[in-house]
């Protein structure tokens, strides 16, 4: 398998304000190019695009391509499970929405210490393995957002897990909360292959500060910012595939172009990323939000948290740009303002990045609600 995967959490949209308005015509073009260049791995999930990603993949992939020409991954939404019966109901719904008899890869979604309690209570691993025995799943694994110690516990308890999906990128490699390096090393210790998610950290590493761009362009003038991030994780030996949430044909052309004949980074190139570039990014003091949107569902004030964070980051980069204020006011007409936050903590409990979202919302309010 070539190491680039098509992550279906950030598909092209017809209306940027409507996450369900997937541009299926452009998605078809992206899919065709992806497969033509020899890549096969597609990754979706129950919740992506407000529950429409799985249905869309049926239209732009499953009904158009031979089943043997691609591999499809989806995920059991552990965070939404209440009773054992929920697993069978959701699994059948997922197969129907995708239009497939089986999933090549099926994951327990977003495990952490809290969600692992649900996994143990309901027997989620046992359910997934039963589906494998029935031929409805080829490979069983899980995606993960917590410390290396928790990952070690899960892999020790469940050696039947064949792979693990981890958030790996050079910015989080030594981060004390995300623990990218420690989690990767834990997976290696247990002999598991790794699927990489968030290699460009929700776009943060696809648009670097000018100072960082200058450093990297000095080494390879023709390499995009995103390509550096994807090359970094693809260079790791135990990485099976790197997911990129590509949102337009241009991104697909770029990523599939340099990954078609992939060459690992040198040790010196890795040192530049982990040293100079990481230091520059930290100096910029941006909010490291990946726009996964897990924080939005359940917010009592209907605050568009990822969108406000993205605007804040844009303002930090290009201070005083009039369009930022206009975009803020447009958001505020449809959603709660950052200053409306009641500090309930729902968003922080749902955030895979463990961000202090309440404090960041206060900073956003200070900038835009003066």
C-alpha positions in Angstrom: 0.0 0.0 0.0 1.3 3.5 -0.9 1.5 5.6 2.2 -1.0 8.4 1.4 -4.6 8.0 2.5 -7.6 10.1 1.6 -9.2 11.4 4.9 -12.9 12.2 4.3 -13.4 14.6 7.2 -12.7 17.8 5.2 -14.2 17.1 1.8 -14.8 20.0 -0.6 -18.0 22.0 0.0 -20.4 23.9 -2.2 -21.2 26.2 0.8 -18.4 26.7 3.4 -21.1 27.4 6.0 -22.8 24.1 5.4 -20.7 21.0 6.3 -23.3 18.7 4.6 -23.0 20.5 1.2 -20.3 18.2 -0.1 -19.1 19.0 -3.6 -19.4 15.5 -5.0 -18.4 16.4 -8.5 -15.0 17.7 -7.2 -14.8 14.7 -4.9 -15.2 12.4 -7.9 -12.3 14.2 -9.6 -10.1 13.9 -6.5 -11.0 10.2 -6.2 -10.2 9.5 -9.8 -6.7 11.1 -9.5 -6.0 9.4 -6.2 -6.7 6.0 -7.6 -5.0 6.7 -10.9 -1.8 7.5 -9.0 -1.9 4.1 -7.2 -3.3 5.1 -3.8 -6.2 3.0 -2.3 -6.9 4.0 1.3 -10.1 6.0 2.1 -11.0 6.9 5.7 -14.5 8.0 6.8 -16.5 7.9 10.1 -20.0 8.0 11.3 -19.9 11.7 12.5 -17.9 13.3 9.7 -19.5 16.2 7.8 -22.5 16.1 10.2 -23.1 12.4 9.5 -23.0 12.8 5.6 -19.5 11.7 4.8 -20.4 8.0 4.7 -23.3 8.6 2.5 -21.2 10.8 0.2 -18.5 8.1 -0.2 -21.1 5.8 -1.6 -21.7 8.3 -4.4 -18.2 9.4 -5.3 -16.4 6.1 -4.7 -18.4 2.9 -4.0 -20.9 3.1 -6.9 -18.3 4.3 -9.4 -15.3 2.0 -8.7 -14.6 -1.7 -8.5 -14.7 -3.0 -4.9 -11.3 -4.5 -5.3 -9.7 -1.2 -6.4 -9.8 0.6 -3.0 -9.8 -0.1 0.8 -12.4 1.7 3.0 -12.1 2.4 6.7 -14.9 3.6 9.0 -15.3 3.9 12.7 -17.7 2.9 15.5 -18.6 6.1 17.4 -17.9 4.9 21.0 -18.7 8.4 22.3 -22.4 7.9 21.2 -22.9 4.4 22.5 -25.4 3.9 25.4 -26.4 0.2 25.1 -24.9 -2.9 23.4 -27.7 -2.8 20.8 -26.4 0.6 19.6 -23.4 -1.1 18.0 -25.3 -3.4 15.7 -27.7 -0.7 14.7 -25.0 1.8 13.9 -22.8 -0.8 12.1 -25.7 -1.8 9.9 -26.5 1.9 9.2 -22.9 2.5 8.2 -22.7 -0.4 5.8 -26.0 0.8 4.2 -24.9 4.4 3.9 -21.6 3.5 2.4 -23.1 0.8 0.2 -20.6 -1.9 1.1 -20.9 -5.5 2.3 -17.7 -5.1 4.4 -15.2 -2.6 5.7 -11.6 -3.2 5.0 -10.6 -1.4 8.2 -13.0 -0.8 11.1 -11.9 1.3 14.1 -13.3 2.0 17.6 -13.4 5.8 17.3 -11.4 8.3 19.4 -10.5 6.1 22.4 -9.2 7.8 25.6 -9.3 6.9 29.2 -13.0 7.9 29.5 -14.2 6.3 26.3 -12.3 3.1 27.1 -14.6 2.6 30.1 -17.5 2.5 27.6 -15.5 0.0 25.4 -15.1 -2.3 28.4 -18.6 -2.0 29.6 -20.2 -2.7 26.2 -17.6 -5.1 24.8 -16.8 -3.0 21.8 -13.6 -5.0 20.8 -15.6 -8.2 21.1 -18.3 -6.7 18.8 -15.7 -5.7 16.2 -14.0 -9.1 16.3 -17.4 -10.8 15.8 -17.9 -8.7 12.7 -14.5 -9.8 11.5 -15.5 -13.4 12.0 -18.6 -12.8 10.0 -16.6 -11.4 7.1 -18.0 -7.9 7.4 -14.7 -6.4 8.6 -11.2 -7.3 7.4 -9.0 -5.6 10.0 -9.9 -4.2 13.5 -8.1 -1.3 15.1 -8.9 1.9 17.0 -8.1 5.6 16.8 -6.6 7.2 19.9 -6.4 10.6 21.7 -4.7 10.3 25.1 -1.4 9.6 26.8 1.1 6.9 26.0 0.3 5.1 29.3 -3.4 4.8 28.4 -2.4 3.5 24.9 -0.2 0.9 26.5 -3.0 -0.2 28.7 -5.4 -0.7 25.8 -2.9 -2.5 23.6 -1.9 -4.8 26.6 -5.6 -5.6 27.2 -6.4 -6.1 23.5 -3.5 -7.7 21.5 -6.2 -8.6 18.9 -6.1 -5.0 17.7 -4.2 -5.1 14.4 -3.4 -1.4 14.0 -3.8 2.0 15.8 -4.6 5.4 14.4 -2.6 8.1 16.1 -2.2 11.9 15.8 1.3 12.3 14.7 3.0 15.4 13.4 6.3 17.2 14.0 4.6 20.0 16.0 3.2 17.5 18.5 6.1 15.1 18.4 7.4 16.2 21.9 4.2 17.9 23.1 3.5 17.0 26.7 -0.3 16.5 26.1 -0.5 14.9 22.7 2.7 12.8 23.2 3.0 11.9 19.5 6.5 10.4 19.8 5.7 8.4 23.0 2.4 7.1 21.5 4.2 6.0 18.3 6.9 4.3 20.3 4.2 2.5 22.4 2.5 1.2 19.2 5.9 0.0 17.9 6.6 -1.8 21.2 3.4 -3.7 20.8 4.2 -4.5 17.2 1.3 -2.5 15.7 1.2 -0.7 12.4 0.2 2.9 12.6 -2.3 5.0 10.6 -1.5 8.7 10.9 -4.2 11.3 11.4 -3.7 15.1 11.6 -0.3 15.1 9.9 -0.7 18.8 9.1 -2.6 19.5 12.4 -5.8 20.6 10.8 -4.0 22.9 8.4 -1.7 24.6 10.9 1.4 23.0 9.3 0.0 23.7 5.8 0.4 27.5 6.2 3.5 28.2 8.2 4.7 31.6 9.5 6.9 33.5 7.0 10.0 32.9 9.1 9.5 29.1 9.0 8.7 29.1 5.3 12.0 30.8 4.7 13.9 28.1 6.6 12.2 25.3 4.6 12.4 27.0 1.2 16.1 27.3 1.8 16.3 23.5 1.8 13.7 22.7 -0.9 12.2 25.7 -2.7 9.6 23.7 -4.5 8.2 21.8 -1.5 4.9 23.0 -0.1 4.5 23.5 3.7 2.0 20.5 3.9 4.4 18.2 2.0 7.0 18.7 4.8 4.5 17.6 7.4 3.3 14.6 5.5 6.8 13.5 4.5 7.9 13.7 8.2 5.4 11.1 9.4 5.5 9.0 6.3 9.2 8.6 7.0 8.5 6.6 10.2 9.1 2.9 9.7 5.9 1.5 11.3 3.6 3.9 9.6 1.2 2.1 7.3 -0.6 5.1 5.8 -0.8 8.8 6.4 -4.3 10.4 6.2 -4.6 13.8 4.6 -8.0 15.6 4.8 -7.7 17.1 1.4 -10.4 19.7 0.6 -9.8 20.4 -3.0 -8.3 19.1 -6.2 -5.2 21.2 -5.9 -4.4 19.7 -2.5 -4.9 16.2 -4.0 -2.6 17.0 -6.9 0.1 18.3 -4.6 0.0 15.4 -2.0 -0.4 12.6 -4.5 2.3 14.1 -6.7 5.2 13.9 -4.2 3.9 10.8 -2.4 3.6 8.8 -5.7 7.3 8.1 -5.6 7.9 8.9 -1.9 11.4 9.3 -0.5 11.9 9.6 3.3 13.3 12.8 4.9 17.0 12.8 5.9 17.9 13.0 9.6 19.1 16.6 9.1 15.7 17.6 7.5 13.9 16.0 10.5 16.1 18.0 12.9 15.2 21.3 11.1 11.5 20.6 11.5 11.7 19.5 15.1 14.1 22.3 16.1 13.9 25.6 14.2 10.5 25.2 12.6 8.7 24.1 15.8 10.3 27.0 17.8 9.1 29.5 15.2 5.5 28.1 15.3 5.4 28.3 19.0 6.6 31.9 18.9 3.6 32.7 16.7 1.3 31.7 19.6 -1.5 30.3 17.4 -4.4 28.2 18.7 -3.4 24.6 17.8 -7.0 23.6 16.8 -7.4 20.9 14.1 -11.1 21.8 13.3 -12.3 18.3 14.0 -15.5 19.9 15.4 -16.0 17.4 18.2 -16.4 20.4 20.5 -19.3 21.9 18.6 -21.9 19.3 19.2 -23.5 19.9 22.6 -22.3 23.5 23.1 -25.2 25.1 24.9 -24.5 28.5 23.4 -24.0 27.1 19.8 -20.6 28.7 19.5 -18.7 28.0 16.2 -15.5 27.3 18.2 -13.3 26.0 15.3 -14.3 28.8 13.0 -13.6 31.5 15.7 -10.2 29.9 16.4 -9.3 29.9 12.7 -10.2 33.6 12.5 -8.1 34.3 15.6 -5.1 32.5 14.1 -5.6 34.4 10.8 -5.6 37.7 12.7 -2.4 36.8 14.6 -0.8 36.1 11.2 -2.2 39.1 9.4 -3.1 41.6 12.1 -5.8 44.2 11.3 -7.1 42.6 8.1 -10.6 44.1 7.6 -12.0 40.8 6.3 -11.4 39.1 9.6 -13.8 41.4 11.4 -16.4 41.0 8.6 -16.1 37.2 8.8 -16.4 37.4 12.6 -19.6 39.4 12.4 -21.1 37.0 9.8 -20.4 34.1 12.1 -21.9 35.9 15.1 -25.2 36.4 13.2 -25.6 32.6 12.9 -23.9 31.4 16.1 -23.1 32.4 19.6 -20.2 34.7 20.2 -17.0 33.6 22.0 -18.0 36.0 24.8 -21.2 34.0 25.3 -19.3 31.0 26.6 -20.7 29.9 30.0 -17.6 27.8 30.8 -19.6 24.5 31.1 -16.5 22.6 29.9 -18.3 20.4 27.3 -15.9 21.5 24.6 -12.8 20.8 26.6 -14.0 17.3 27.5 -14.6 16.6 23.8 -11.4 18.1 22.5 -8.9 15.5 21.2 -6.1 18.1 21.5 -7.0 18.8 25.2 -7.1 22.5 24.5 -8.1 25.0 27.2 -10.9 26.1 24.9 -12.6 28.3 27.5 -9.5 30.4 28.0 -8.9 30.6 24.2 -12.5 31.8 23.7 -11.8 34.6 26.1 -8.8 35.6 24.0 -10.8 35.5 20.8 -13.5 37.7 22.5 -10.8 40.2 23.5 -9.6 40.5 19.9 -13.0 40.6 18.1 -15.6 41.8 20.7 -13.9 45.0 21.9 
